[in-house]
Amino acid sequence: MTFHSSVPAVLVFAGSDPTGGAGIEADILTLASLGCRAAPVITAVTVQDTTDIHEFHAVDTEIVISQARAVLEDMPIAAIKTGMLAQGETISAIATIARSYPDIPLIVDPVLASGGGQELSADPLEDAYRSTLLPLARLVTPNTLEARRLASQGDSLAACAQEILALGCEKVLITGTHSSSKNVNHKLYSRQGIEKSYEVERLPQSFHGSGCTLASACAAGFAHGIDDVDCIGHALYYTQQTLKHGYRPGMGQHLPHHLYWAEEIRTRIKD
Ligand code: PLP
């Protein structure tokens, strides 16, 4: 049995977002809020504000892998979560690492583009995801656009989910933020079909970082040993709270308030 301390560590592979709303910054704040330690491995540096992504620079795959190996050889890791990976060779190198740790649950948020539609890699990543990382995942969390791109043949979202599951992963959570339904509907699929649907109030604002927050919150649940359906329910609750408490610090999108739960303490200190 793997040893988990009371604050389990989650190895996170993701890009850095200087607005602090998405990327590894969202992962660190989410994991800390949910009682985990993030072990953050930076895969890309982005130049962005709350209106747009202006540039991104992938970190050399070798450096990504050395960061991860250093931590994996030093401390027990309770879950691995991936976000923006920026290049195909990084995806396959992370899959090689994940294969050496088959007992650690792997949560893959298959980031292909920003919410505004800008590609977050120089080369197409779908093949690398399909052939290396997705087959190893305990949970994959594509939005509807990513699900359609990762599945080359499915016409319905249910068919896309089955095509992704056929690669070998255990569960697929297709998130519904990008569709035009009144409320947001997320669906958890297993090979048997829809395992659970989750309906969440659609908030009027446009948010940056909700997908990273949700996938990290799921990783926290797995790190604590909670089962899939409960873990996603808790993750959606936390994510929705961060959005309800979200605010607009700049000139563009709203950002989640990951530390909303600490407001009371902050107010007391200020008083
Ligand atoms: N920047 C980084 C570093 C990201 O990882 C992501 C998404 O994963 C984004 C930006 C885009 O976030 P959003 O789609 O919420 O705008």
Residues whose N, C-alpha, C, O or C-beta is under 5 A from the ligand:
A	BS01	PLP	G15 S16 D17 A22 G23 T46 G83 M84 V111 A113 S114 G115 F207 H208 G209 S210 G211 C212
